[in-house]
């Protein structure tokens, strides 16, 4: 499996300055939508191309991408800084990580889809624990986020070949996507956890494919890419 890790930086050339507010808007939901389209422009070399990359924003017009192909050059970006991503992993290795993730739990609804399959929904692990609670919701948000993130990351480790050694929840925020028409309560939104910590590799053969696939949902909007380095 050949993967490429790229550092991408928006071109701040004076000729593109008029587009700055469109390419990198300050509002988080609008930014996620704009960045999603920007990163797609680097990999959409065919009309029917399916997404085979992960990405995350690093602030100030900088991004990381993990992909099965090299990004295409674009006048909107400086020349991409690309390197092959093929870490030599062994059981027992300790890796520091950073992960921005939409952590969810799949729930069966008991209903059928049009094609006869059972309909499933994906509940944000923090939202579902906060749902219905009143009063100290803002105060308890981070406490709930820390608890649920730990449970969710340990579950990911059993599937992806690692053990969670240390976890810090840097932030939890709910992101609403723009462009919705209708009642505000129906606006598409998802929770985003910003995590960092240390994992121990248990199954190297499982971890690399898991890194390539990504973790959680909302991957089109900059979630799911786990950045690792040796501790």
C-alpha positions as a Markdown table, in Angstrom:
| # | Residue | x | y | z |
|---|---|---|---|---|
| 1 | Unk | 0.0 | 0.0 | 0.0 |
| 2 | Unk | 1.6 | 3.2 | -1.2 |
| 3 | Unk | 0.4 | 6.4 | 0.5 |
| 4 | Unk | 1.5 | 10.0 | 0.3 |
| 5 | Unk | 1.4 | 12.6 | 3.1 |
| 6 | Unk | 1.2 | 16.1 | 1.8 |
| 7 | Unk | 1.4 | 19.6 | 3.4 |
| 8 | Unk | -0.6 | 22.0 | 1.4 |
| 9 | Unk | -0.6 | 25.8 | 1.7 |
| 10 | Unk | -2.9 | 28.3 | 0.1 |
| 11 | Unk | -1.3 | 30.7 | -2.4 |
| 12 | Unk | -1.4 | 34.1 | -0.9 |
| 13 | Unk | -0.3 | 35.8 | -4.1 |
| 14 | Unk | -1.7 | 39.3 | -4.5 |
| 15 | Unk | -3.7 | 38.1 | -7.6 |
| 16 | Unk | -5.7 | 35.8 | -5.4 |
| 17 | Unk | -6.2 | 38.1 | -2.4 |
| 18 | Unk | -9.7 | 39.0 | -3.5 |
| 19 | Unk | -10.7 | 35.4 | -3.1 |
| 20 | Unk | -9.3 | 35.0 | 0.4 |
| 21 | Unk | -12.7 | 35.3 | 2.2 |
| 22 | Unk | -14.1 | 32.6 | -0.1 |
| 23 | Unk | -11.1 | 30.2 | 0.0 |
| 24 | Unk | -10.5 | 30.5 | 3.8 |
| 25 | Unk | -13.6 | 32.0 | 5.5 |
| 26 | Unk | -13.5 | 32.6 | 9.3 |
| 27 | Unk | -16.7 | 30.9 | 10.2 |
| 28 | Unk | -16.0 | 27.2 | 11.0 |
| 29 | Unk | -18.9 | 25.7 | 9.0 |
| 30 | Unk | -18.3 | 27.8 | 6.0 |
| 31 | Unk | -14.6 | 27.1 | 6.2 |
| 32 | Unk | -15.2 | 23.3 | 6.3 |
| 33 | Unk | -17.3 | 23.5 | 3.2 |
| 34 | Unk | -14.9 | 25.7 | 1.3 |
| 35 | Unk | -11.8 | 23.7 | 2.4 |
| 36 | Unk | -13.6 | 20.5 | 1.4 |
| 37 | Unk | -14.1 | 21.8 | -2.2 |
| 38 | Unk | -10.5 | 23.2 | -2.3 |
| 39 | Unk | -8.9 | 19.9 | -1.3 |
| 40 | Unk | -11.1 | 18.0 | -3.8 |
| 41 | Unk | -9.8 | 20.2 | -6.5 |
| 42 | Unk | -6.3 | 18.7 | -6.0 |
| 43 | Unk | -7.5 | 15.1 | -6.4 |
| 44 | Unk | -10.5 | 15.2 | -8.7 |
| 45 | Unk | -8.7 | 14.3 | -11.9 |
| 46 | Unk | -11.7 | 12.5 | -13.3 |
| 47 | Unk | -15.5 | 13.3 | -13.2 |
| 48 | Unk | -16.4 | 10.1 | -11.5 |
| 49 | Unk | -13.4 | 9.9 | -9.1 |
| 50 | Unk | -14.3 | 8.6 | -5.6 |
| 51 | Unk | -12.5 | 10.1 | -2.6 |
| 52 | Unk | -9.3 | 8.3 | -1.8 |
| 53 | Unk | -7.8 | 10.8 | 0.6 |
| 54 | Unk | -8.1 | 12.2 | 4.1 |
| 55 | Unk | -7.3 | 15.8 | 5.0 |
| 56 | Unk | -7.4 | 18.2 | 7.9 |
| 57 | Unk | -7.0 | 22.0 | 8.3 |
| 58 | Unk | -3.9 | 23.2 | 10.2 |
| 59 | Unk | -4.9 | 26.8 | 10.4 |
| 60 | Unk | -3.9 | 29.9 | 8.4 |
| 61 | Unk | -4.5 | 28.3 | 5.0 |
| 62 | Unk | -2.4 | 25.2 | 5.7 |
| 63 | Unk | -3.6 | 21.6 | 5.4 |
| 64 | Unk | -2.4 | 18.0 | 5.6 |
| 65 | Unk | -3.6 | 15.3 | 3.3 |
| 66 | Unk | -3.0 | 11.5 | 3.3 |
| 67 | Unk | -3.8 | 10.1 | -0.1 |
| 68 | Unk | -3.3 | 7.1 | -2.4 |
| 69 | Unk | -2.2 | 9.5 | -5.2 |
| 70 | Unk | -0.1 | 12.6 | -5.3 |
| 71 | Unk | -2.1 | 15.9 | -5.3 |
| 72 | Unk | -2.4 | 17.7 | -8.6 |
| 73 | Unk | -0.8 | 21.1 | -8.9 |
| 74 | Unk | -3.2 | 24.1 | -8.6 |
| 75 | Unk | -2.7 | 27.9 | -8.8 |
| 76 | Unk | -4.7 | 28.2 | -5.6 |
| 77 | Unk | -1.9 | 26.4 | -3.7 |
| 78 | Unk | 1.8 | 26.7 | -3.4 |
| 79 | Unk | 3.6 | 23.6 | -4.8 |
| 80 | Unk | 2.6 | 20.7 | -2.5 |
| 81 | Unk | 5.2 | 19.3 | -0.1 |
| 82 | Unk | 4.8 | 15.6 | -0.6 |
| 83 | Unk | 6.5 | 12.6 | 0.9 |
| 84 | Unk | 5.8 | 8.9 | 0.8 |
| 85 | Unk | 4.0 | 7.6 | 3.9 |
| 86 | Unk | 5.3 | 4.1 | 4.7 |
| 87 | Unk | 6.2 | 4.0 | 8.4 |
| 88 | Unk | 8.0 | 0.8 | 9.6 |
| 89 | Unk | 5.8 | -0.1 | 12.5 |
| 90 | Unk | 6.4 | -2.8 | 15.1 |
| 91 | Unk | 4.4 | -4.1 | 18.0 |
| 92 | Unk | 5.3 | -2.1 | 21.1 |
| 93 | Unk | 6.1 | 1.1 | 19.2 |
| 94 | Unk | 4.8 | 4.2 | 21.0 |
| 95 | Unk | 3.4 | 6.9 | 18.7 |
| 96 | Unk | 2.2 | 10.4 | 19.6 |
| 97 | Unk | -0.9 | 11.3 | 17.6 |
| 98 | Unk | -3.3 | 14.1 | 16.7 |
| 99 | Unk | -6.8 | 13.4 | 15.5 |
| 100 | Unk | -9.7 | 15.6 | 14.6 |
| 101 | Unk | -12.7 | 13.3 | 14.5 |
| 102 | Unk | -16.5 | 13.0 | 14.3 |
| 103 | Unk | -16.9 | 10.1 | 16.7 |
| 104 | Unk | -20.2 | 8.2 | 16.3 |
| 105 | Unk | -22.0 | 5.1 | 17.4 |
| 106 | Unk | -24.2 | 3.2 | 14.9 |
| 107 | Unk | -27.7 | 2.5 | 16.1 |
| 108 | Unk | -30.4 | 0.3 | 14.4 |
| 109 | Unk | -33.7 | 2.1 | 14.0 |
| 110 | Unk | -36.0 | -0.9 | 13.3 |
| 111 | Unk | -37.1 | 0.7 | 10.1 |
| 112 | Unk | -36.5 | -0.4 | 6.5 |
| 113 | Unk | -35.0 | 1.6 | 3.7 |
| 114 | Unk | -36.6 | 1.6 | 0.2 |
| 115 | Unk | -34.4 | -1.3 | -0.9 |
| 116 | Unk | -35.5 | -3.4 | 2.1 |
| 117 | Unk | -32.4 | -3.0 | 4.2 |
| 118 | Unk | -32.5 | -2.0 | 7.9 |
| 119 | Unk | -32.1 | 1.7 | 8.3 |
| 120 | Unk | -29.2 | 2.7 | 10.7 |
| 121 | Unk | -28.4 | 6.0 | 12.2 |
| 122 | Unk | -25.0 | 7.3 | 13.4 |
| 123 | Unk | -25.2 | 9.1 | 16.7 |
| 124 | Unk | -22.5 | 11.5 | 17.8 |
| 125 | Unk | -21.1 | 10.0 | 21.0 |
| 126 | Unk | -21.0 | 13.3 | 22.9 |
| 127 | Unk | -24.3 | 14.7 | 21.6 |
| 128 | Unk | -26.2 | 11.6 | 22.6 |
| 129 | Unk | -24.9 | 11.8 | 26.2 |
| 130 | Unk | -25.8 | 15.5 | 26.4 |
| 131 | Unk | -29.2 | 15.1 | 24.8 |
| 132 | Unk | -32.0 | 16.0 | 27.2 |
| 133 | Unk | -29.7 | 17.4 | 29.9 |
| 134 | Unk | -30.5 | 20.9 | 31.1 |
| 135 | Unk | -28.9 | 23.4 | 33.3 |
| 136 | Unk | -25.1 | 22.9 | 33.3 |
| 137 | Unk | -24.8 | 21.7 | 29.7 |
| 138 | Unk | -21.9 | 24.0 | 28.8 |
| 139 | Unk | -20.0 | 23.1 | 32.0 |
| 140 | Unk | -20.4 | 19.3 | 31.5 |
| 141 | Unk | -19.7 | 19.3 | 27.8 |
| 142 | Unk | -15.9 | 18.8 | 28.1 |
| 143 | Unk | -16.3 | 16.3 | 30.9 |
| 144 | Unk | -18.7 | 14.2 | 28.8 |
| 145 | Unk | -16.4 | 14.7 | 25.8 |
| 146 | Unk | -13.4 | 13.3 | 27.7 |
| 147 | Unk | -15.3 | 10.2 | 28.9 |
| 148 | Unk | -16.9 | 9.4 | 25.6 |
| 149 | Unk | -13.7 | 10.1 | 23.6 |
| 150 | Unk | -11.8 | 7.6 | 25.8 |
| 151 | Unk | -14.4 | 4.9 | 25.3 |
| 152 | Unk | -14.6 | 5.5 | 21.6 |
| 153 | Unk | -10.8 | 5.6 | 21.1 |
| 154 | Unk | -10.3 | 2.3 | 23.0 |
| 155 | Unk | -12.9 | 0.7 | 20.8 |
| 156 | Unk | -11.1 | 2.0 | 17.7 |
| 157 | Unk | -7.8 | 0.5 | 19.0 |
| 158 | Unk | -9.3 | -3.0 | 19.2 |
| 159 | Unk | -10.1 | -2.7 | 15.5 |
| 160 | Unk | -7.1 | -0.8 | 14.3 |
| 161 | Unk | -4.2 | -2.5 | 16.1 |
| 162 | Unk | -3.3 | -0.1 | 18.9 |
| 163 | Unk | -3.8 | 0.5 | 22.6 |
| 164 | Unk | -4.6 | 3.9 | 23.9 |
| 165 | Unk | -1.9 | 5.0 | 26.4 |
| 166 | Unk | -2.7 | 8.7 | 26.9 |
| 167 | Unk | -5.5 | 10.9 | 25.7 |
| 168 | Unk | -6.1 | 14.7 | 25.9 |
| 169 | Unk | -9.3 | 16.2 | 24.6 |
| 170 | Unk | -8.3 | 19.6 | 23.4 |
| 171 | Unk | -11.8 | 20.7 | 22.2 |
| 172 | Unk | -15.3 | 19.6 | 21.4 |
| 173 | Unk | -17.4 | 21.7 | 19.1 |
| 174 | Unk | -20.6 | 21.3 | 17.0 |
| 175 | Unk | -20.2 | 22.4 | 13.4 |
| 176 | Unk | -23.2 | 23.4 | 11.3 |
| 177 | Unk | -22.8 | 23.2 | 7.5 |
| 178 | Unk | -23.9 | 26.3 | 5.5 |
| 179 | Unk | -26.4 | 26.3 | 2.7 |
| 180 | Unk | -29.3 | 24.8 | 4.6 |
| 181 | Unk | -32.8 | 26.1 | 3.8 |
| 182 | Unk | -35.5 | 25.6 | 6.3 |
| 183 | Unk | -35.8 | 25.3 | 10.1 |
| 184 | Unk | -32.6 | 25.8 | 12.0 |
| 185 | Unk | -33.2 | 22.6 | 14.0 |
| 186 | Unk | -32.9 | 20.7 | 10.8 |
| 187 | Unk | -29.6 | 22.2 | 9.7 |
| 188 | Unk | -27.0 | 19.5 | 9.1 |
| 189 | Unk | -24.4 | 19.5 | 11.9 |
| 190 | Unk | -21.9 | 17.2 | 13.5 |
| 191 | Unk | -19.6 | 17.2 | 16.6 |
| 192 | Unk | -15.9 | 17.5 | 16.2 |
| 193 | Unk | -13.4 | 16.3 | 18.8 |
| 194 | Unk | -9.8 | 17.5 | 18.7 |
| 195 | Unk | -7.7 | 14.8 | 20.3 |
| 196 | Unk | -4.0 | 14.2 | 21.0 |
| 197 | Unk | -2.2 | 11.6 | 23.0 |
| 198 | Unk | -0.1 | 8.4 | 22.7 |
| 199 | Unk | -0.9 | 5.0 | 21.4 |
| 200 | Unk | 1.0 | 1.7 | 21.5 |
| 201 | Unk | 1.1 | -0.4 | 18.3 |
| 202 | Unk | -0.3 | -3.9 | 18.9 |
| 203 | Unk | -0.9 | -5.1 | 15.3 |
| 204 | Unk | 1.2 | -3.2 | 12.7 |
| 205 | Unk | -0.5 | -4.9 | 9.8 |
| 206 | Unk | -3.9 | -3.5 | 11.0 |
| 207 | Unk | -2.8 | 0.0 | 11.8 |
| 208 | Unk | -1.6 | 1.2 | 8.5 |
| 209 | Unk | -4.8 | 0.3 | 6.6 |
| 210 | Unk | -6.8 | 1.9 | 9.4 |
| 211 | Unk | -4.8 | 5.1 | 9.1 |
| 212 | Unk | -5.4 | 5.1 | 5.3 |
| 213 | Unk | -9.2 | 4.6 | 5.8 |
| 214 | Unk | -9.4 | 7.2 | 8.6 |
| 215 | Unk | -11.5 | 7.2 | 11.8 |
| 216 | Unk | -15.1 | 8.2 | 12.4 |
| 217 | Unk | -17.3 | 10.1 | 10.0 |
| 218 | Unk | -17.4 | 13.5 | 8.3 |
| 219 | Unk | -14.2 | 12.8 | 6.5 |
| 220 | Unk | -15.1 | 15.0 | 3.5 |
| 221 | Unk | -15.1 | 17.9 | 6.0 |
| 222 | Unk | -11.6 | 17.5 | 7.4 |
| 223 | Unk | -12.2 | 14.7 | 10.0 |
| 224 | Unk | -10.6 | 11.3 | 10.4 |
| 225 | Unk | -6.9 | 11.9 | 9.6 |
| 226 | Unk | -4.7 | 10.6 | 12.4 |
| 227 | Unk | -1.3 | 12.2 | 12.3 |
| 228 | Unk | 1.4 | 10.2 | 14.0 |
| 229 | Unk | 5.0 | 10.6 | 15.0 |
| 230 | Unk | 7.3 | 8.6 | 17.1 |
| 231 | Unk | 7.2 | 9.7 | 20.8 |
